[in-house]
């Protein structure tokens, strides 16, 4: 029993390592994003319960024996277990609202910007880049009514340069850029699980200033859990007016 604290710390370390692999394994090239996400959904809670249980046991044992080092080790392991269980507790106490069943978000739903370089052969893609039409547009309008074109006082060429700079600052991989037509295509990846979403941005001249339209499409999944809408908002916020 005297090594219970050390054992708890070791299990907590292994649990932390396992969760990190689930979240970032795809970024390291160990597996595809869906595999990492599947591992997370299947094993995060069991890992959390194991770490929490062992940590709590060590904490109680060393409290009874008044062994300060063991108490600290057991307490740390217990906290690690609770951290792993936090998503479960959060969804239990406040179930999240179901996200709209779409993965294609455009600032122009009447005439969504088309992809010309990226196509359905892109790596790991199961979703098409063809827009779903009025049905998808209607779902988007109901779920994300704030998504709209960005209008700026910048001249068209300056707006294009600004959009390209913002995309690079956001860490997107620029696939193709056409300065003459003021459009570019890029791939953005989520920080966790490394899911790939494809983006096209088109700048149009207006009577005064320019209009910047953006479309963001997930490669996999029926619903994007709001990721693409958040990306549009983040881009527009960084761009400014």
C-alpha positions in Angstrom: 0.0 0.0 0.0 2.9 2.4 0.5 3.4 2.8 -3.2 -0.3 3.5 -3.9 0.4 7.2 -4.5 3.2 6.5 -7.0 1.0 4.0 -8.8 -1.8 6.6 -8.9 0.6 9.2 -10.4 1.8 6.7 -13.0 -1.7 5.8 -14.1 -2.6 9.6 -14.2 0.4 10.2 -16.4 -0.5 7.3 -18.7 -4.1 8.6 -18.8 -3.0 12.1 -19.7 -0.7 10.7 -22.4 -3.6 8.6 -23.8 -5.9 11.6 -24.0 -3.3 13.7 -25.7 -2.8 11.0 -28.3 -6.6 11.0 -28.9 -6.7 14.7 -29.4 -3.4 15.2 -31.4 -2.6 11.8 -32.9 -3.9 12.8 -36.3 -1.7 15.9 -36.3 1.2 13.6 -35.6 0.2 11.4 -38.5 -0.7 8.4 -36.4 -4.2 8.1 -37.8 -6.9 10.0 -39.6 -9.1 12.6 -37.7 -12.1 10.4 -37.6 -10.1 7.6 -35.9 -8.9 10.0 -33.2 -12.4 11.4 -32.7 -13.7 7.8 -32.4 -11.1 6.9 -29.8 -12.0 10.1 -27.8 -15.7 9.3 -27.8 -15.1 5.7 -26.9 -12.3 5.9 -24.3 -12.1 9.3 -22.7 -14.8 8.5 -20.0 -13.4 5.1 -19.2 -9.9 6.5 -18.8 -11.3 9.3 -16.6 -13.1 6.8 -14.3 -10.0 4.6 -14.0 -7.7 7.5 -13.1 -10.2 9.1 -10.8 -10.9 5.8 -9.0 -7.2 5.0 -8.5 -6.4 8.5 -7.4 -9.3 8.7 -4.9 -8.3 5.3 -3.5 -4.7 6.5 -3.0 -5.9 9.7 -1.5 -8.1 8.0 1.1 -5.3 5.5 2.0 -2.7 8.1 2.5 -5.0 10.4 4.4 -5.7 7.6 6.8 -2.0 6.9 7.2 -1.2 10.6 7.3 1.4 10.4 4.6 1.7 13.8 3.0 3.5 12.7 -0.2 0.9 10.0 -0.9 -1.9 12.5 -0.2 -0.5 14.9 -2.8 0.0 12.2 -5.3 -3.5 10.8 -4.8 -4.9 14.3 -5.0 -3.2 15.1 -8.3 -4.4 11.8 -9.8 -7.9 12.5 -8.6 -7.9 15.9 -10.2 -6.6 14.5 -13.5 -9.4 11.9 -13.5 -11.9 14.7 -12.9 -10.5 16.7 -15.7 -11.0 13.7 -18.0 -14.6 13.4 -16.8 -15.3 17.1 -17.2 -16.9 16.7 -20.7 -19.2 14.0 -19.4 -20.2 16.1 -16.4 -20.7 19.2 -18.5 -23.0 17.5 -21.0 -24.9 15.8 -18.2 -25.6 19.0 -16.3 -26.2 21.1 -19.4 -26.9 19.0 -22.5 -25.6 20.9 -25.6 -28.1 22.0 -28.2 -28.0 19.8 -31.3 -26.1 21.5 -34.1 -27.6 22.1 -37.5 -27.2 19.0 -39.8 -25.0 20.8 -42.3 -21.3 21.1 -42.9 -21.3 23.8 -45.7 -21.5 27.4 -44.7 -21.4 30.3 -47.2 -21.8 34.1 -46.8 -23.7 34.0 -50.1 -26.3 31.3 -50.0 -27.9 32.4 -53.3 -24.7 32.1 -55.3 -22.2 30.2 -53.1 -18.6 30.7 -54.2 -17.5 27.6 -56.2 -14.3 25.6 -55.7 -12.2 25.4 -58.8 -8.9 23.8 -57.7 -10.0 21.7 -54.7 -12.3 18.9 -55.7 -13.8 15.7 -54.5 -10.5 13.8 -54.7 -9.0 15.8 -51.8 -7.5 13.6 -49.1 -9.9 12.0 -46.6 -13.0 13.7 -48.1 -16.4 12.0 -48.0 -18.4 15.2 -48.4 -18.8 16.8 -51.8 -17.9 20.4 -52.6 -21.1 20.8 -54.5 -23.4 23.1 -52.5 -26.6 21.4 -51.3 -28.8 24.1 -52.8 -31.9 25.8 -51.3 -32.4 23.2 -48.6 -29.0 23.7 -47.1 -29.3 27.5 -47.5 -32.6 27.4 -45.5 -31.1 25.4 -42.7 -28.1 27.8 -42.6 -30.4 30.8 -42.5 -32.3 29.4 -39.5 -29.2 28.2 -37.6 -26.8 31.0 -38.4 -28.7 34.1 -39.4 -25.7 36.3 -38.7 -23.6 34.8 -41.4 -23.5 37.4 -44.2 -21.0 38.9 -46.7 -18.3 41.2 -45.4 -18.4 44.7 -46.9 -15.3 46.9 -46.6 -14.2 50.3 -47.7 -11.0 48.8 -49.0 -10.4 48.8 -52.7 -10.8 45.3 -54.3 -7.0 44.6 -54.6 -6.3 45.8 -51.1 -9.2 43.7 -49.8 -7.9 40.6 -51.5 -4.4 41.2 -50.1 -6.0 41.7 -46.6 -8.1 38.5 -46.9 -5.0 36.5 -48.0 -3.0 37.9 -45.1 -5.7 37.1 -42.5 -6.0 33.5 -43.9 -2.3 33.0 -43.5 -2.4 34.5 -40.0 -5.1 32.0 -39.1 -2.8 29.1 -40.2 -4.7 28.1 -43.3 -2.8 26.2 -46.0 -3.2 28.3 -49.2 -3.9 25.9 -52.0 -4.3 28.3 -54.9 -4.6 32.1 -55.2 -5.6 34.2 -58.2 -4.8 37.8 -57.7 -6.3 38.9 -61.0 -9.7 37.4 -60.2 -9.3 38.1 -56.5 -10.0 34.7 -55.2 -8.2 31.9 -53.3 -8.8 28.5 -52.0 -7.3 27.1 -48.7 -7.5 24.3 -46.2 -8.0 25.0 -42.5 -7.6 22.4 -39.8 -9.2 22.2 -36.4 -6.8 22.4 -33.4 -8.2 19.2 -31.9 -8.4 16.0 -34.0 -6.9 17.9 -37.0 -10.1 17.8 -39.1 -9.7 19.4 -42.5 -12.2 22.0 -43.8 -11.8 23.6 -47.2 -12.3 27.3 -47.8 -12.8 29.6 -50.8 -12.8 33.4 -50.6 -13.9 35.7 -53.4 -13.5 39.5 -53.4 -15.9 41.5 -55.5 -15.6 45.2 -56.4 -18.6 47.4 -55.3 -19.5 51.0 -56.2 -17.5 52.0 -53.1 -15.2 49.5 -51.6 -15.5 45.7 -51.8 -17.5 42.7 -50.8 -15.7 39.6 -49.4 -17.5 36.3 -49.6 -16.4 33.1 -47.9 -17.5 29.5 -48.0 -16.2 26.9 -45.6 -16.9 23.1 -46.1 -16.0 20.1 -43.9 -14.5 17.1 -45.6 -16.2 14.6 -43.3 -19.4 14.5 -41.2 -23.0 15.4 -41.8 -22.9 18.1 -39.2 -19.8 20.3 -38.5 -21.0 21.2 -34.9 -20.9 24.9 -35.9 -17.2 24.9 -36.7 -17.5 26.4 -40.1 -19.8 29.2 -38.9 -17.3 30.0 -36.2 -14.5 30.1 -38.7 -16.4 32.6 -40.9 -17.0 34.8 -37.9 -13.4 34.6 -36.8 -12.1 35.5 -40.3 -14.5 38.5 -40.5 -13.5 39.7 -37.1 -9.8 39.6 -37.9 -10.4 41.2 -41.3 -12.2 44.2 -39.8 -13.9 46.7 -42.0 
